[in-house]
Amino acid sequence: MELQVHILPDEYWYGLCVDKGGEFPLSASSTFHWHATTQFSGNQEAPFLVSSMGRYLWSESPYDVDAENGTLTITNAADDLTLHEGYQTLRGAYLDAYNRYFRHTEGVGVLPPRDFFIKPQYNTWAELIYDQTSERILAYARAILANGLPAGIMMIDDGWMRYYGSREFNQNTIPNPGALVRELHDMGFTVMLWICPFVSPDSAEFRDLEAKRYLVRDRDGNTAIRHWWNGYSAVVDLSHPDAYRWFYDNMRYLQTEYGFDGFKMDAGDVYFYRDDDCTYGNVTAHEQCALWEKLGAQFPYNEFRASYKGAGLPLVERLCDKAHRWDSLPKLVTDILAQGILGFPYGCPDMIGGGSFVDFLPGAPSLDPELFVRYAQCAALMPMMQYSAGPWRVLDKTHAAYCLDAGRIHMEFADEILAIAENAAKTGEPIVRYLEYVFPHEGLAAVTDAFLLGDRILVCPVLSKNADTRTREVLLPRGTWRYVDGTCYTGSTTVTVGAGIDVLPYFIRV
């Protein structure tokens, strides 16, 4: 099916996929190409486009989009592709789509555990890399508390298992996982464990699962061995009910045997599968990704980076890894805005400072303390905050203190963030919102360097190196807005405010 949609004057379109957030919104002057049937995202995506003029496009299946010469051309779409019109605003169109297509999703109305919103997350990846030993994990936890940060959600990352597909720990590094979890619990941490859908070739698990035909096979019927960031592995076929149960039982075993509270559900990306794979359920690559979501949704403490069409599910959705570069920082804002408008409200920005561990090795020349601080500030008034590289280790005392201040801002607003999140569970509304979503048709549709937390907190993080001027220009919506320094401004104008390294610029509507 093919459909052409003329982009109206002053109309802007949002949606499709989170890691393309920086290319949205699309206007009549935009050139954009995203072919979801052949191009695969490393973040959340959905076959959904929504307009500032109250229109939207929905299908149950992925489709290709080309924007050129003021026209959206949709190709390779299923017959259910529908253009809905007449909802006047971005908010009106989004809410109709949510109630029409998203609310049927299992789990709608359920909020992830409140800890995600009111406590920091700590991921061991950038701090410990593959050296995930009991001693180093506990030292990291003690350093968190010793440096003035509260206990929160500890995510033990890759490196714990004997090999991929095993539920047993490497006895040389974590000989007593139950004791490790108990000690972290005693320190006040909730503990999550990294898992993935891969199985190391030539392992005992591989041989067993291959014999049971629990693994994805390629179009020729041979067990598929797929390249991923850690090498080559087979992939569990979650469309097979017995394979799905095997994986679920392993996760439950890790909970009951050792006391883990939940799981970081890594990988599961569409691009690790093929539409012509031989699978038990004859499913597409996108449907395999959705099954990974379904599996993780059975565990309240979860975190995902890759998702497909999971709007309304109580899933913590992390942005894909961002580099420790100034040109990556604006993507925290554009991408978390995209999450919200696609129906993934429980967004978590990337690890503070970025997810590339090489930037935080001792003496790394790429480390920019100012950038690290601005990462922390940018995340402070998002639904969640996630640390990895310890500010106390990689920064001087002054810049580390600014990071701690950003964490305190999040804690100060924790109750309000939680209330907005509870509303998201009930209504489907984003937690982080485009300005256009709350203030339609005021000339704010293209603003993507600021965001609204709910309806009344306007967050304008510093997204560029600003060592000389230390100011921030902000386009204020209508109304009266009180800046962080107490100064009140009348909206519908652009103001310049102070934005020193110790300041996260934000306004509260009064």
N, C-alpha and C positions, 0 to 999 in steps of 0.2 A: 504494500500500500504506500502511496505517495500523497503528500499533502503540502500545499504552500500557504503560508500565513503572511499577509502583508503587515509589516510593523508600522503602527500608527505614529503620527507626529508626537513627540514627547513620550513615547511608550518605551518601557524597559522590561526586559525579560530576565528571569533568574531561574537557577535550578541545575538539573542534570547530574553533575558530579562535583564533589567537594574540592578535589585537588585542581580543578579548573576555576576555582572561585575568583582568582585574580583577573580572569577574562570576562567576568560578569559585572554588571548587567549588560545584556545585548541591546543595542539601539539600532535605529535605521542606518546609522553610519558604520556599524560593526561588520568586521569580517571574522568569521568563526567557523571552525570545522571540528566536529566531534562525532565519530562513528562508533557508537557503543557496541555495534554488532561485531566489530573487529578490533577496536582499541579498548584496552582494559585499564581501569583506574586502580590505583593503589590505596584508595580511600573509599568513602561512602558514595554510592550513586543510586539513582532512581530514574525511571522513565517519566519524568515530570518536569515541565516548564511552566512558569507562572509569571503573569504580567502585572505591571503597575496599573494597567487600565482595567483590571478585573477579569482577565481571560486566563485560561490555562489549558495545557495539553497533557493528557494522561494516556498511558497504555500499560498493560500488565507485562509487556515485553520490551526489551531494549530496542532503540531505533537510532538512526543516523540523522544528524542535524548539520545543516550548512546555512550560515547566515551571510548573505551578500546582497548588495544593492537594495537594501531595505526589505528583504524578504527572508523568512525562515522556510527552508525547504526540508521537509521530513521525508526520508526514504527508508526502505527496508523495515517498515513498520507493520505490526500485526493489524488485523482488521478491526480490532477494538480501539485503535487510536481515535481519540475524540477531542475536538476543540470545544471547550465550554466558554460561554461568554455571558456578560451581563452582570458581573459582580462588583463593578465600579472601582474597586481598589485592590491593591496587593493583598491586604488582610482579608478582604471579602472573598477573593478567589482562593487563597490558601485554605481558609477555614471550610469552604465548600468542598475542596478536594480532600481535606482531612476527614471530614464527616462522611463523604461519599465513598472514599477508597481506602483510607487508612484505619478507620475505627473498627473495621472487621478483623484487624490483625490481632492474633492471640496475644494477650498481655497488655493491651491498651488500657490505660487507667492506673497501671501499676508503676510506682516510682522506684528507681534504684535506691539502695540503702542511703539514708540521709548522710552517712559519714562522707560519701563522695563529695558532697556540697559544702560541708562545714569543716572538714579536716584536709590537710595537705596529703597528697600522694607522694610516695618516694619509690622510685624505680631504681633497681641496683645496676642497670645496664651501663650507663655512661661512667658510673663510679667504679664498678668492679669488672666490667667487660665480661670475659669468659671465666674469670677467676672467681667463681661463685662458691666460696668456701664458707663453712659455718662461722669460722673466726672472723672473716672479713665482713660478712653480712652483719654479725653482731656488733663489730666495731663501727660500722656505718650507722647502725641504729643508735648506738651510744653517742656518736658524734652529733647526730641530729638533735638529741635532747640536750647535750652539753652546750650546743651553740644557740640555744634559745628557741628552737622550733618545736612545736608540739608533736606528740605521737600521732600518727595517722594511718594510712593504708600503705603497707610495705609490699611491693611487688618484687618477688625474686625472679630474675630474668633467666634467659637461656644460659645453659652450662651446668645445670643440676643433674640431668639424667645420664644414664650410662650410654645411651645412644637414642636417636630419635625413634619414637614409637614405644619406648620402654616406659613403664611407670615406676621403675626402680631408680634410686639415686646412685650417683657415683660415690662409692664408699670411701674413696680416697679424699674427697672434698667435703661431702656432707654425710658423715657416717651415721648420724642419728637425727634424721629430719624431724621426728616428733619432738625431741628435746629442743631443737632449734625453734620450732613453732611455739612451743610452750614458753620459752624464754622471751620471745618477741611479744607474745600475748601478755606476759607478766609486765613488760615494759609499756604496755598500752597500745600496741600496734595490732591492726587487722592484717592478716597475711594472705597474699595471693601468690599464685604460682604460674609461671609462663608455660604455655603449651602450644603445640602446632599440629597440623594434620599430616605431617610427614613421617615416614618410616625408613630408617636406614637400611639400604640393601645389604643382603647377606647376614642380617641379624636373625636371631631366633624368631622374633616377632614377624619379621618379613616373611620367613619361610612358612610360618603358620598362617598368616593372613593371606598370602598368595595362594596357598593350597585351598583355603576356604573361599577364594574369589572375593575377598573383602577390599581389594585394592583396585583403583582406577586402571583400566586397560586402554591402550590406544586404539585407533581405528582398525588396526590389523589384529586386535585381540591379544596383544602382548602386554604384560605389565608395564605401565607407563613409568618411566624414570624421568623426573622433571628437575630442571636446574632451578635452584633458588639461591638466596644469598649465602647459604652455608654449604653449598655443594650440590649433590645430586641425591634425590630421594624418591621413593614411591609415595603415593598419596592415598589416604583412606577414602573409599567410596561411601560417603555418608548417605547415598540414596539406597544402599543396601540396609534393610532394617536390622539385620544381625550385626553388621559392621558398626552401625550407629549405636546399637546397644553396647557393643564391646567398648567403644570409645567412652560412652557415658559411664559404664561400669568402672572403667579405669579412673575417671575423674572422681566418682564417688569413693573409690578406694583411697585415693589421695586425701580426701576429706576425712573419712572415717578412721583410716589407719594413722594419719599424721596430724590431723587437725587443721588443714588449710581451709581458709574461709571462702576462697573462690579462685578464679583463673583469669589471667591475661591471655585472651584468645588471639594469638598472633597468626599471621599469614591467612589462609582461607581466601586469598585474593582470586578474583576471576581468572587472572592470567596464568594460574597454575593448572588450569583445566582447559579442555578443548570441547567445543560443541559437538565434535564427532567422536569423542571418547566413547568407548564401550563401558557402560555403567549399568548396574542392576535396574535402576529406575528410568533409564534412557533420558537422563536429565541434561540440561545445558550447563555451560560453565557458570553462568549467572545463578542458576538454580543450586549448584553445589555451594556457592558462596552463601546463598540464603539458608541452606541446611546447616552450615557452620554457625550462622546467627542463631538458628533455632536451637541448636545444641547448647550454646553458651547461655541462652536466655533462661535455661532451666536452673541456672546458678545465679542467685541475686548479685553476688559480687563478681562482676565480669568486666572486661574491657576489650574492645574491638578497634582495629584500625581499618579493616576492609569489611564493608557491608553492602548488601544489595536489597533495596526495597523493604527495609525493616522498620519503616516509619511506625511509630506508636509502641514499639517494643521497649521494655525497660532495659535498654542497652547503653552502657557507657561507651561513647564513640570518640576515640582519640584521633586527632589530626595526624596525617602521615609525617614521617620524620622531616624536620626542617634543619637546614644547614646553619652553622654558626656564621652567618653573613648578614649584613644589613639588608640585602635585597630579599632575604627570606623572612625577615620580621613582619613586613606588611601582610604576608600570607597567613599569619595567625588570625588576623582580622577578617580578611576576605573569605578564608576557608571556613571559619567558625560561623560566619554569617550564612554561608552556603549550607552548612549542616542544618541550621535552624529552618531554613525555607524548604528543605527537602524532607522535613519531618523527623530529623534526628536531633532533638533538643538537648540531650544530655552530653554536651560536648566537652571534651578535655583537650586543651592545647598540647602541643608537643612539650617534651621535657624542657624545663627552663634552661635557656642557653643554647638549645638545639640538641638533636639526638645523635650527633656524630662524636663518638668518644675520642677520636684523634685530636680534637680541638682542646681537650681537657687533660691530656697527658702532661706530666711535668715539663715545663719549659716550652710548651707548644707556642710557636710564634703567632698563630692565628687567633689566640685568645684576646678578646677585646672586652675589658671589664665594663665599659659603658654599655656595650651591646648586651652583655649578660644581665645587667640591671634592667635595661629596657624590656628584655624578654620577661623578666619577673613582673614588672609593672603591667605589661600588656596582659598577662594572665591573671592578674590580681582580681579583676572584676569580671572574669569569665566564670562559667559555672563551676569549674574545678581548677586546681593548680597541681602541677606535677614537677617535683624536683628529681634530679638524678645526680649529676655532678655536684658535689657539695660546695656551696658558695664559700664556706670557711676554708676549704682546701685550695680552690682555684683563684680566689680573689683576695685582694688586700682587705684589711679590716673595714675601711671606709665603704668600699663597694659592697662587701658582704653585708654590712649593716643596712644598706639601701635595699638589698634583696629581702632581708628579714622584715623591713618596714612594709614592703609590698605584701608579704604574707600576712602581716597584721591587718592591712586594709581588707584582705579577703575575710579574715576572721571577724572584723568589725561589721561587715555586711553579710555574714553567714546566714543570719536569720532571714534577711530579705531575699538572698539568693535561694534559700530553701523554699520560701513561700512562692517564688516565681516558678521554681521547679515543680512544686506541688500543683500549681495551676497548669503547667505544661502537661502533667500526667492526666489531668481532668479534661482539658480542652484541646490539647495538641499544639497550643501556641508555642512558638520558639521562646527560649530563655534569652538568647542573644538575638537582637532584631535589627534589621535594616531601618534606617531612619524613615524611609518611605513607608514601611509597614505601619508605623505609629502616626506619622504626619504625612498623609497622602497628598499628592499634587501641590506640594510647596516648593518644588525645585530641588528636592533632596534625593531623588531616585538614584543618582549616580554616585552618591557619597559612599565610599567603601574604606575610608581611613579612620572611621569612627563607628561606634555601635551603641545601641541602647540595650541596657540590662533591664528587662521588663519595659515598662512604659515611661519611667521617670528618671532613670539614671543614665546620663549621656557620658560615655567613656571615649576619650580622645587621646590614646597613648601616643607617645613620641616614637615614630617609626623610622627616623633617619638620624644619622650622626649629627649632633646639634651642639657641638662643643662651644661655638662662638656666640650664637644668639640666645640659646636657651629659652626660646619662646615657641608658642604653638598657635597657629591660626585655626579657628573653629567656626564652622557655619552652624549657627544655632537655629533650631526650629522655633516656631512661635511659642509664646509663653514667657514666663520669668524663670531664670535659671541661676542658681547659686553655685559659684565656683568653689573649689576645694579651699581657697583662702578666705571664703566668706563673702566675697564681692558678688553682688547680684547684677545680672544683665537681662535686658529685654531682648527677646529672640527675633527671628526673621532678619538676621543680619550676621555679618562675620565679625568676630572679635579676636583680638590677640591677647593671649594670657601668658603669664610666666610658667616656664616648664623646665626648671633646672633639673639636674640629674637626680635630685632627691624628691622630685614631684611626679606623681601620676596625674595628669590633667583629667578631671571629671567634674561634671555638673549634676546637680539635683534640681529637678523641676519643682518649683514652689508655688 
